[in-house]
């Protein structure tokens, strides 16, 4: 159980908050490259760490992320003209480039040099693997993290996004909580309905995994095991990486390349950006059942609203399209078919920011407890002047997750570390970037 002070420290991300400043030390996945499809396309409203920003792609294809309010008289630059290498405010014609430099002040006398003295607040952006990364921190940005899922060759990467109408930590804790798999997602499946001796079979045959959690330089890793026949254990190995990345134990350890970023839009909204290897994501699940939940979330069309990006069609306003008949018949445990919507439903039902002072944690929550501890340690250390973990060590992000069957006594961590090294070696060390 957290204190009220600790709960606020972990969840509040606006400018000037300890967690918000901590996150600004890292490169942040801000939007998808596909949201800015071509040079001089329409600008996009982006809410990031409680700050309202405008994203645009200039005539040369470079991406800018600039303050919402024009530094002249405060009109929103969302309504600006994206033209000739900059974003021009329609109020008085002042134009700014992707670095925030003022290129033109057409309502000022020709002899005025004021434009050379003025800059809009703008943040450096780099594109890699279909993701626009933004840096909101120190003057000299660090390298991008070496996430294997964001260093895939062109054509192999697949990225998409979905919004959570709740605090970022709730969504992240849902990823770290592995025991909910056997209930929320697979609760309607019985062992006799799936192929024996498969990952799926062991997951539903024993819904109470045992945990081993290890603190790491980049965050933490954990293995959750279930019996897999005489003398064997099925391990689900997962990762948490600072400040908000998760790698779920999908597929075979080291073969499924995927990372999720739980990016805080503000205290009450989160954008989940998912980076995966296309081929790996399409592999069939071992022991697949026709009643496994769907993984294809239907989204509403994006709007220009601050919260109008990647909203699921099934959401809190329509009770997530809950079907009580399906629930009663046991076709799905929750009455909801889609995995991502199931997750949204439970985390959003906690409220915009869950009051963790009222919870009662059990043995199965050990990974969540340790992740919170790691975050509290890192944020407090950063506020005291220590470096944010991993910011200057992109190689720490070369880690792997997934399932593996081992003999009793074999060390799951040894296998996980070896799988991470293989992924790191196979990832491109200089992936194409645009900035």
ZIGIDA-V600999 format. One record per residue. RES is the residue in three letters. PHI is phi in radians with two decimals (NA if undefined). OMEGA is omega in whole degrees, -180 to 180 (999 if undefined). BURIAL is + if it has 9 or more other C-alpha atoms within 8 Angstrom, else -. Layout:
BEGIN
RES,PHI,OMEGA,BURIAL
RES,PHI,OMEGA,BURIAL
END
This chain:
BEGIN
UNK,NA,179,-
UNK,-1.63,170,-
UNK,-1.36,178,-
UNK,-1.07,179,+
UNK,-1.14,179,-
UNK,-1.17,179,+
UNK,-1.06,179,+
UNK,-1.16,-180,-
UNK,-1.07,-178,+
UNK,-1.38,-168,+
UNK,-1.81,-174,+
UNK,-1.48,-169,+
UNK,-2.16,-177,+
UNK,-1.16,178,+
UNK,-0.94,179,+
UNK,1.57,177,-
UNK,-1.39,-180,+
UNK,-1.00,180,+
UNK,-1.20,179,+
UNK,-1.07,179,+
UNK,-1.19,176,+
UNK,-1.05,-179,+
UNK,-1.16,179,+
UNK,-1.18,176,+
UNK,-1.29,-176,+
UNK,-1.86,165,+
UNK,-1.10,-176,+
UNK,-2.15,171,+
UNK,-1.15,-171,+
UNK,-1.70,-180,+
UNK,-2.85,177,+
UNK,-1.56,177,+
UNK,-1.00,-179,+
UNK,-1.16,177,-
UNK,-1.28,176,-
UNK,-2.15,-164,+
UNK,-1.24,-176,-
UNK,-2.77,178,-
UNK,-0.98,178,+
UNK,1.09,178,+
UNK,-1.35,-178,+
UNK,-1.10,174,-
UNK,-1.12,-178,+
UNK,-2.24,173,+
UNK,-1.30,-180,+
UNK,-2.25,173,+
UNK,-1.69,-174,+
UNK,-2.47,-179,+
UNK,0.91,177,+
UNK,1.33,-179,+
UNK,-1.94,179,+
UNK,-1.54,-175,+
UNK,-2.30,178,+
UNK,-2.09,177,+
UNK,-1.73,176,+
UNK,-2.63,175,+
UNK,-1.96,-173,+
UNK,-1.42,-174,+
UNK,-1.10,179,+
UNK,-1.61,180,-
UNK,1.56,179,+
UNK,-1.36,-179,+
UNK,-1.72,174,+
UNK,-2.03,175,+
UNK,-2.30,-166,+
UNK,-2.18,180,+
UNK,-1.01,-178,+
UNK,-1.15,-174,+
UNK,-1.55,174,+
UNK,-1.00,-178,+
UNK,-1.19,177,-
UNK,-1.35,-176,-
UNK,-2.24,170,-
UNK,1.60,176,-
UNK,-1.13,-179,-
UNK,-1.23,177,+
UNK,-1.31,174,+
UNK,-1.01,-178,+
UNK,-1.49,-176,-
UNK,-1.25,177,+
UNK,-1.61,178,-
UNK,-1.58,-170,+
UNK,-2.71,169,+
UNK,0.85,173,-
UNK,1.46,179,+
UNK,-2.96,179,+
UNK,-1.85,-173,+
UNK,-1.83,177,+
UNK,-1.16,-177,+
UNK,-1.44,-180,+
UNK,-1.27,-179,-
UNK,-2.30,174,-
UNK,1.48,179,+
UNK,-1.15,-175,+
UNK,-2.13,-176,+
UNK,-2.24,178,+
UNK,-1.61,-174,+
UNK,-1.15,178,+
UNK,-1.60,180,+
UNK,1.54,178,+
UNK,-1.22,176,+
UNK,-1.46,-178,+
UNK,-1.61,-173,+
UNK,-2.75,172,+
UNK,-2.30,-172,+
UNK,-1.17,178,-
UNK,-1.63,177,-
UNK,-1.76,178,-
UNK,-1.03,-178,-
UNK,-0.99,-177,-
UNK,-1.40,-178,-
UNK,-1.21,176,-
UNK,-1.91,-175,-
UNK,-1.05,-177,-
UNK,-1.07,-180,+
UNK,-1.37,-178,-
UNK,-1.78,-172,-
UNK,-2.04,173,-
UNK,-2.36,169,+
UNK,-1.49,176,+
UNK,-1.23,-179,-
UNK,-2.44,-176,+
UNK,-2.04,178,+
UNK,-1.04,179,+
UNK,-2.27,175,+
UNK,-2.38,176,+
UNK,-1.84,174,+
UNK,-2.67,175,+
UNK,1.07,179,+
UNK,1.43,-180,+
UNK,-2.09,172,+
UNK,-1.61,178,+
UNK,-1.69,179,+
UNK,-2.13,178,+
UNK,-2.11,-174,+
UNK,-1.93,-171,+
UNK,-1.87,-170,+
UNK,-1.12,-175,-
UNK,-1.08,-180,-
UNK,-1.85,-176,-
UNK,-1.12,174,-
UNK,-1.37,174,-
UNK,-1.22,173,-
UNK,-1.16,178,-
UNK,-1.18,-178,+
UNK,-1.45,175,+
UNK,-1.24,-179,+
UNK,-0.97,-179,+
UNK,-1.20,179,+
UNK,-1.88,179,+
UNK,-2.23,-177,+
UNK,-1.41,176,+
UNK,-1.05,180,-
UNK,-1.00,-178,-
UNK,1.73,179,-
UNK,-1.67,-176,+
UNK,-1.44,176,+
UNK,-2.36,180,+
UNK,-2.25,174,+
UNK,-2.70,-173,-
UNK,-2.55,173,+
UNK,-2.62,-178,+
UNK,-1.71,172,+
UNK,-1.88,177,+
UNK,-1.56,178,+
UNK,-2.84,-180,+
UNK,-1.10,-176,+
UNK,-1.03,-175,+
UNK,-1.22,177,-
UNK,-1.07,179,+
UNK,-1.13,-180,+
UNK,-1.17,179,+
UNK,-1.08,176,+
UNK,-1.10,177,+
UNK,-1.21,-177,+
UNK,-1.30,-180,+
UNK,-1.38,-175,+
UNK,-1.44,-174,-
UNK,-1.24,-180,+
UNK,-1.22,178,-
UNK,-0.93,-175,+
UNK,-1.27,-179,+
UNK,-2.06,-176,+
UNK,-0.99,-174,+
UNK,-1.67,-173,+
UNK,-2.15,-173,+
UNK,-1.09,-179,+
UNK,-1.52,-178,+
UNK,-1.60,174,+
UNK,-1.83,-177,+
UNK,-0.94,-177,+
UNK,-1.21,-179,-
UNK,-1.59,-176,-
UNK,-2.15,-177,+
UNK,-1.13,179,+
UNK,-1.10,176,-
UNK,0.98,174,-
UNK,-2.26,177,+
UNK,-0.97,-179,+
UNK,-1.09,-180,+
UNK,-1.05,-178,+
UNK,-1.15,180,+
UNK,-1.19,-179,+
UNK,-1.67,177,+
UNK,-1.31,179,-
UNK,-2.44,-174,+
UNK,-1.68,-180,+
UNK,-2.20,-177,-
UNK,-1.17,174,+
UNK,-1.80,-168,-
UNK,-2.03,162,+
UNK,-2.29,-176,-
UNK,-2.09,-177,+
UNK,-2.24,173,-
UNK,-1.22,180,+
UNK,-2.26,177,-
UNK,-1.10,-176,-
UNK,-1.60,-179,+
UNK,2.71,173,+
UNK,-2.81,173,+
UNK,-2.28,177,+
UNK,-2.54,172,+
UNK,-2.07,176,+
UNK,-2.05,-173,+
UNK,-2.04,174,+
UNK,-2.33,176,+
UNK,-1.07,179,+
UNK,-2.31,-178,+
UNK,1.68,-176,-
UNK,-0.96,175,-
UNK,1.27,-178,-
UNK,-2.28,177,+
UNK,-2.34,173,+
UNK,-1.67,-179,+
UNK,-1.83,170,+
UNK,-1.86,-174,+
UNK,-1.81,-178,+
UNK,-2.28,-175,+
UNK,-2.33,164,+
UNK,-2.09,-180,+
UNK,-2.19,179,+
UNK,-1.05,-6,+
UNK,-1.62,-172,-
UNK,-2.66,-178,+
UNK,-1.72,173,+
UNK,-2.29,170,+
UNK,-2.20,-176,+
UNK,-1.44,-178,+
UNK,-1.41,178,+
UNK,-1.65,177,+
UNK,1.28,-178,+
UNK,-1.49,-177,+
UNK,-0.92,177,+
UNK,1.50,-180,+
UNK,-1.81,177,-
UNK,-1.65,-178,+
UNK,-1.72,-178,+
UNK,-2.82,178,+
UNK,-2.49,174,+
UNK,-1.97,174,+
UNK,-1.91,179,+
UNK,-1.70,-169,+
UNK,-1.54,179,+
UNK,-1.22,169,+
UNK,-1.34,170,+
UNK,-2.68,-177,+
UNK,-1.14,-171,+
UNK,-2.02,-178,+
UNK,-2.50,-177,+
UNK,-2.33,174,+
UNK,-1.89,177,+
UNK,-1.51,176,+
UNK,-1.82,-174,+
UNK,-1.93,179,+
UNK,-2.06,-176,+
UNK,-2.46,168,+
UNK,-1.44,-173,+
UNK,-0.96,-177,+
UNK,-1.12,-178,-
UNK,-1.12,-178,+
UNK,-1.17,-176,-
UNK,-1.62,180,-
UNK,-1.11,179,-
UNK,-1.18,178,-
UNK,-1.34,179,-
UNK,-1.07,179,-
UNK,1.27,-172,+
UNK,-1.04,175,+
UNK,-1.97,179,-
UNK,-1.15,-178,-
UNK,-1.77,171,-
UNK,-1.20,-180,+
UNK,-1.14,179,+
UNK,-1.31,176,-
UNK,-2.11,-178,-
UNK,-2.06,-176,-
UNK,-1.34,177,+
UNK,-1.45,-178,-
UNK,-1.91,169,+
UNK,-1.25,175,-
UNK,-1.04,177,-
UNK,-1.07,174,-
UNK,-2.03,-180,-
UNK,-1.52,179,-
UNK,-1.17,177,-
UNK,-1.00,-180,+
UNK,-2.02,-174,-
UNK,-1.72,-176,+
UNK,-1.76,170,+
UNK,1.03,179,+
UNK,-1.56,178,+
UNK,-1.11,176,+
UNK,-1.11,175,-
UNK,-1.54,-176,+
UNK,-2.53,-175,+
UNK,-1.07,-178,-
UNK,-1.24,178,-
UNK,-2.11,-180,-
UNK,0.96,175,-
UNK,1.05,-178,+
UNK,0.96,178,-
UNK,-1.00,180,-
UNK,-2.00,-178,-
UNK,-1.12,178,-
UNK,-1.12,177,-
UNK,-1.07,179,+
UNK,-1.12,-179,+
UNK,-1.14,-180,-
UNK,-1.29,180,-
UNK,1.37,179,-
UNK,-1.24,167,+
UNK,-2.39,-177,+
UNK,-1.17,-175,+
UNK,-1.72,-172,+
UNK,1.47,179,+
UNK,-2.19,-173,+
UNK,-1.48,-169,+
UNK,-1.54,-178,+
UNK,-1.00,-176,+
UNK,-1.15,178,-
UNK,-1.20,175,+
UNK,-0.99,179,+
UNK,-1.11,178,+
UNK,-1.02,-177,+
UNK,-1.02,-176,+
UNK,-1.29,-177,-
UNK,-1.29,179,+
UNK,-1.29,180,+
UNK,-1.19,176,-
UNK,-1.27,-174,-
UNK,1.82,-177,-
UNK,-1.00,173,+
UNK,-2.35,-177,+
UNK,-1.23,177,-
UNK,-1.46,-176,-
UNK,-1.31,176,+
UNK,-1.27,-176,+
UNK,-1.80,-175,-
UNK,-1.49,178,-
UNK,-2.28,-173,-
UNK,-1.51,-178,-
UNK,-2.16,-180,-
UNK,-1.02,-178,-
UNK,-1.20,-180,+
UNK,-1.69,-172,+
UNK,-1.07,-179,+
UNK,-1.19,177,+
UNK,-1.11,-180,+
UNK,-1.04,-178,-
UNK,-1.19,178,+
UNK,-1.12,177,+
UNK,-1.04,-180,+
UNK,-1.08,180,-
UNK,-1.09,179,+
UNK,-1.13,180,+
UNK,-1.07,179,+
UNK,-1.06,-176,-
UNK,-1.19,-179,+
UNK,-1.16,180,+
UNK,-1.15,178,+
UNK,-1.15,179,+
UNK,-1.11,179,+
UNK,-1.11,179,+
UNK,-1.55,175,-
UNK,1.82,178,-
UNK,-1.47,-180,-
UNK,-1.16,173,-
UNK,-1.27,-175,+
UNK,-1.06,174,+
UNK,1.53,-177,+
UNK,-0.99,-179,+
UNK,-1.80,179,-
UNK,-2.30,-179,-
UNK,-1.03,-178,+
UNK,-1.19,179,-
UNK,-1.14,-176,+
UNK,-1.53,178,+
UNK,-1.52,-176,+
UNK,-2.22,-175,+
UNK,-2.23,174,+
UNK,-2.35,177,+
UNK,2.47,-178,+
UNK,-1.83,178,+
UNK,-2.70,176,+
UNK,-1.83,-177,+
UNK,-2.26,172,+
UNK,-1.22,176,-
UNK,-0.97,-179,-
UNK,1.71,176,-
UNK,-1.24,-175,-
UNK,-1.56,180,-
UNK,-1.10,-177,+
UNK,-1.14,177,-
UNK,-1.07,179,-
UNK,-1.18,-180,-
UNK,-1.15,180,+
UNK,-1.14,178,+
UNK,-1.14,178,-
UNK,-1.13,177,+
UNK,-1.10,178,+
UNK,-1.12,178,+
UNK,-1.15,179,+
UNK,-1.12,179,+
UNK,-1.09,-179,+
UNK,-1.26,-177,-
UNK,-1.50,179,-
UNK,-1.22,177,+
UNK,-1.13,-179,+
UNK,-1.36,176,-
UNK,-2.32,179,-
UNK,-1.21,178,+
UNK,-1.00,179,-
UNK,-2.31,173,-
UNK,-2.18,180,-
UNK,-2.71,999,-
END
